[in-house]
Amino acid sequence: MAKDSKDEGILKKLEHGLEYFIFASRWVQAPIYVALIFAAFAYAWKSVEELMHLLHGFSAASESKIMLGILSLVDISMVANLVNMVVVGGYVTFVSRIDFGDSGDRPDWLDHINANTLKVKLAGSLASISAIHLLKSFIDITASAAESPMSAGQEKVIFWQAIIHGVFLASMILFAWGEKMQRHDNH
């Protein structure tokens, strides 16, 4: 009887150690989030380059070229927002809380973030980024239509961009619907 009790104690300690190790493994994600922050700095530099490119030939540029440059900056901003959501939301959801102290700088959305809400926000961001790319393609083709008609390759690119955008939209709607169903009291 004493031996069984001792064996159970050892098994409990092993189980507790394994569970602690599994729970502590969430910190493996922290370096990934740090890498994404450095990638965001690189992308911020890209936005400065894009702005310089836009301003360089601004007075001689056509309206569509200016619009494409601005859309590129909007696209960079949306990707940076996506990275920020992944870093902050992922860290808070899967790794550890962030202690903001008495700072009033805490984003409101962090108070009610969970994995499902994060998925909906990410899907919405991807759909928005996809929409910007699709709009850029339309503007680019419209601007060059005076010079030459749309090629079969351009048609194919637009077709696939529209399909991918539709998939992003459908995913976003399904994620949002699923999130709503999970939060609904009488489901």
N, C-alpha and C positions, 0 to 999 in steps of 0.2 A: 504494500500500500504506500509506503514512504517513497519507494523507488518510482512509482507511477506519479506521485506528486512532484518529485524532483524532475522527472522527464517532462511533465507538463510545464513546469517553471522554465526549463531550458527552451522548450518549444515556444512558449510565450515570449521569451526574450529574443529568440531568433525572429519570430514574427514581428515583434516591435521594431527590431533593427532593420528588417527588410522594409517595413512600412515607412520608417523614417527615411531610409535611403530613397525609396520611390518618391516620397513627398519632396525631399530635398533636390531631386533631379530637375525640378521645375527651374532651378537656377541655371541650367544648361542653356535656357533661352536668353538669358541676360546678355551674353556677348553678341547674340544675333541682333538684339535691339540696339546695342551700341553700334554695331556695324551699319545698321540702317540709319542711325543718326549721322554717321560720317558720310554715308551715301547722300543724305539730304543736304549736307554742306556742299558736296560736289555738284549736286543739282542746283543749289542756290547760285553757285558760280556760273553754271550754264545759263541761268536766267539773266545774269549780268551780261554775259556774252550775247545773248539773244537781244537784249535791250540795246546794246551798242550796235549790233547789226541792224536793228530797226531804225535807230537814230542816224546811222551813217548815211543812208541814202534817202532820208525822210522827205526832203523837199521835192525830189524827182520821182518818188515812188507813187504808183497808182493806188487808188483807194483799196483795191483788193489785196495788194501787197502789204499795205499797212494793216488791213484787217487780219491777214494771215499771220503777221508778226505779233499782233495783239493776242490772237487766239493761241499762238505758241506760248506766250507768257501766261495766259489763263490756264493752258494745259499744264505747264510747269507748276503753277500754283496748286492746281487740283491734285497733281501727283504728290507734291510736297504735303498737302493736307492728308492724303491717303497714307503716306508714310508715317505722318504724325499720329494718325488714328491707330495704325498698326502698332507703333512703338508704345504710345501711352496706354491705349486701350488693352493691348495684348499684355503689357507688363502688369497693369493693375488687375486684369482678369486672371492671368495665368501664373504670375510670379509673386508679386507682393504689392501691398498698398504703397502709395506715395504719400509721405508725410509732408504736407504743405505748411505745417505750423499755423501761424496766425495770418498767413497771407490770404488776401481776398482774391488772389489770382487763380484760384482753383476753378477749372472749367466745370460748368453745371452738369454736363453730360456724364462726368465721372461718378456722380452720386448714384446713378441708376444704370450703370453699364454692366452687361453680362455677355456671355459668348454669343447669344442669339441677337442681342441688340447690336453688337459689334459686327456680326455678319451682315445685318441689314444696312448698317452705315457703310461698310466696305462695298457691298453690292451696289448701293446708290452711287458711291464715288466712282466705281468702275464704269457704271452706266453713263455717268456724266463725262468722264474722260473719253469714253467711246463716242459719245455724242459730239464732243469737240473735234475728235479726229475725223469723224464723218463730215461735219460741217466744213472743216479745213479742206477735205477732198472735194466737196461740192464747190466751194469758192474757187479752189485752184483750177478745177475743170471749167467752171463758168468763165473765169478770167482768161483761160487759154482757148476757149471755144471760138473766139474771134479769129485766132490764128489757124487753128486746125480742129476738125471734128474729134470727138472722143474716140480713142482707139479701143480695140477689143480688150487690151490689157487693162486700160483704165476702167472699162465697164466691169471687168472681172473683179478688180480691186474694190470698186464701189459696192458691187453686189455682195462680196464677202464681208466688207465692213458693215453693211446694213444687216446682214445675217447675224454677225457677231454682236452688233449693238442690240438686235432683237433678243438674242439669247441673254445678254446682260440685263435687259429690261425685264424679261420673263423671270430670271433668277431673282432679281430684286423684289418683284411683286410676290413671288412664292415665299421668299425669306420673310418679307414683311407680313404676309398672311399667316405663315407659320408662327411667327413671333406673337402676333395678335391672338391666335388660337391658344397658345401656351399661357398667355396672360389672362385670358378670359376666364371668369369665375365658373361659368356653367358649361364648360366644354365637356 
